[in-house]
Amino acid sequence: MQLYELGVREIAEGIREKKFSALEVFDECLHRTLACEGKMSALITTTADAGRAHARRVDEQIAKGGALGLLAGVPVILKDNICTHGIRTTAGSRILGRWAPPYSATVWELLSSAGAVLLGKSNMDEFAMGNTCGTSAFGPTANPWDVSRVPGGSSGGSAASVAAGYVPFALGSDTGGSIRQPASYCGIYGLKPTYGLVSRYGLIAYGSSLDQIGPFARSVEDMDLLMHVLARHDPKDSTSVDKSEIDFTRREKSRQPEKPLKGKRVALVKEFRDFTLDPPIADAMKRLIRIFEETGADIVEVSLPTVARYAVACYYAIAASEAHTNLARFDGVRYGYTVTTASDLKDMFEEVRSKGFGAEVKSRIIAGTCLTEPVRSEEYYVAATRVRTLIAEEFRKAFENVDCILQPVTPSLPAKIGEADEDAMKGYESDLYTLPVNMAGLPGFSFCTGYSQSGLPVGLQLVGPRWSDKNLLDMGFELEKILGTPKIAQRGN
Amino acid sequence: MPDKTGAGGALAFTPVIGIEIHIQLKTKSKVFCSCSADYTNDEPNSHICPVCMGLPGSMPVLNKTVVQQGMLAGMALNCTVQPTTYFFRKSYYYPDLPKGYQITQSDLPIAANGWLDIKDDAGNPKRIRINRLHLEEDVGKLHHSAADGRLEGAESSWVDYNRSGLPLAEIVSEPDVSSAYEAVEYVTMLRRRVRYVGASDVDLEKGMMRFDANVSVKCSDGRWGRRVEVKNMNSFRALERAIEYEIKRQSKILADGGEVLQETRHWNDVKGTTTASRVKEFYRKFIVEPDLPPLVVLPQWVEEVRATLPEMPNEKALRYVREMGLSEIDAAVLTDSIDVARYFEACVAAGANPLRAGNWVRTEVLRAVNDRQIGVKDLAVKPDALAELIRRIDDGRLSTTGAKNVFEVMLEGSSLSLDEAVRKSGAVEGGVGADALENLVRATFAANPDVIEEIRSGKDTKGKKIKFLQGLVMRETKGQARPDEVVAAIETLLKSE
């Protein structure tokens, strides 16, 4: 087995036990990365030198016998909307230019103080707006299971790099599915935590009330470890909640090992029955229902009519409204891309923003601007926020009687690069299974069920009530035993 | 105040004015980050961080002291503190606004429905209602390279974000103000009360209090002018002049049969005029600030803050008049600043006669404070020392002039005891000694035989000559003799000779 194939826990333990050094791990991961990047383009920035230096420091610490963090020497890739002190952070946009933040996101502070070593910053849809990586100013990323296909998005670079074995884990952000959908397309695990569980400080915002940072990994055990490090209350994020009572490292032992999910109530959404799924995904749903029944879980039905009918429209109204304020700061005055040819202030703003932003971002800024104009705000933005309350309430009621909902992540398998961007509305509709979760601030766990006949991974997701993240991972752990651990994709190299 | 213009006979114009005031709340740090709020004289952009620079990914954290100061200011203006309030993003583009939006409470404010009772132009009581006091963040400052510091003609402009993120309270009045005089009355009283509760230093020179006015006029023939927002007034005088100018301008337009346009105008303090804003006003769009949860103020906190409220200036002044017999004018002067009022009250509490203490504080103490450009708290003469000084005047141990000399000496050295100060000032306790006084009186008699003759011949029926002699003796003693003792000595000598 190659070092790059190991998981987070295995690497951390191996380094601690001096089976191999942090530098060896880093170099092998870097080697794997460089071997794949030609075909995949999963990274915007590779931090080889800084990463090697960091890995050496970890090795020195081990030699000295000093205290080690939980993730000491484990290489990581961060989505490029997560601020890293002194390292270029682009959010997949031209408008940030060569901006290197003078501060780090809280999640990177947490990971690096646990000893994780940065290997690179991953490609993403511009400002996380998109679900293919196709809106990135740095070009598309390929799916390592089929390089002619998209890896999903917006955290496509992070998902693809974990799937291809660049690193054992990566971070992404999920505003309407941007962790769960690429995790599904790339055949790995992805968790969108409950809103407020992981600090957003230092995440370049898209829709602030929807955004949440979460991990990608190739085993549920690794996901536990990462959530243990990441789920910390952060005084710098006023929406962060102290949930230190949740212990992600302790696994609840199932009382009946032969029927580990006995008594769990797993729901299907009645309204989703009307929507068509690609056969491999429909088959996966059937298979999972059978697995749940065989392991002792009860399959029940919940009704979410408001979610099914209004969530998509309301999501786009809210996301665009928040996005147009979050992106108003990019005016060329203080940092990032700017112009020197403008004749006056208005010209300067117009030129910077016209040239700096891509088409998808512009369309959402324009939408947000229109939806919040005084004459329309009540009818669109305010109405959407009211419906959002109803959606959250509908979920809350549904979860009074069930532990989680089993549902698809997307209705179809990854599209060919280029094709997915043609029909924007189709892209929007494909988000039906992911974005209501953000609207209600719920946790969503995307997992790989297996592979289609064409060799593409097929994912599904579990959605739970607020703060049930640990419960979803516990169920995922049982499923992993049955479904098998996700494999490393070998078509990107 | 109705303004008559000649046009078309006797049309009368009634101004309707609402005032918006921004005050900088007194805190150690900015409203959403821990940068220092005091940047006076510091280098531009030396008090900034990712949050107040609006860097991508940064997030605001509300400073609790700002909420407390907002509540205090609201209470000083008779507002009700609102239990649950929200923050919004108010979007517009300008280089001094680093995020492209301002975080503001807007119309779901921390405090609402207040009032201040002022006097109108005729001296009658009038209530100005206050719609709300809401919290928001300040923007940066632009510096233009043009010689006059204005944007026009500048080759380059620079932005200093030290001010960005300072805590502001915006106080919005109802359109109850009817004249420039009332406007000044209103803002004067508001400033005094806000300073009283310690919510702000409201230092106008440091830009801690800024004014906008919404001015419209109603014509006696039933026509209304549209509302004009006048911006950029940084002093009471500017506010007064801008309102006066705008009332005249709008009245003339209506008198000439024209229409007053709804617009934003900028006050030019040098020219003394308002000019229409060249920049077309943006739509000010609002969404809920998703990075800040709703602000919930528990009743217990409100009560804790309310318990720290001092007696307010009007009530204090009334009490001084009622309980201490001070004149209304003296009471008003003594209660203008809470520090002065506290000094005065401490003086009285230390046993000084209130009338005399009031007089001393109003004249000597305030003069000393003004001369030295210091706060009354920092005065070397503490209230109990002043009370002791006043007592020595009352019991005849010091003359008023002597006491003033002692006061001057004490101002220079706080470590001196009163007795040491008396010695150092050359003042003689108990006035001038009896023997010395008699000698002085004799000398004065000898030098003015004709005056003595006139008195003795009974021509000094009104006592003017005796007063003249008294004055001469007093001058000889440099004011340290007690006037009544001098008169007594003169009369004794007149009788004995």
Interface residues (C-beta under 8 A of the other chain):
Chain A: N81 I82 C83 T89 A91 L96 W99 P101 P102 Y103 A105 R200 Y201 G202 L203 I204 A205 G207 S208 S209 P235 K236 D237 S238 T239 S321 E322 H324 T325 L327 A328 R329 F330 D331 V333 R334 Y335 L345 F349 T369 T372 E373 P374 S377 Y381 T385
Chain B: P50 M53 G54 L55 P56 G57 S58 M59 P60 V61 L62 R89 S91 Y93 P95 P98 K99 G100 Y101 V159 Y283 R284 K285 F286 I287 V288 P290 D291 L292 P293
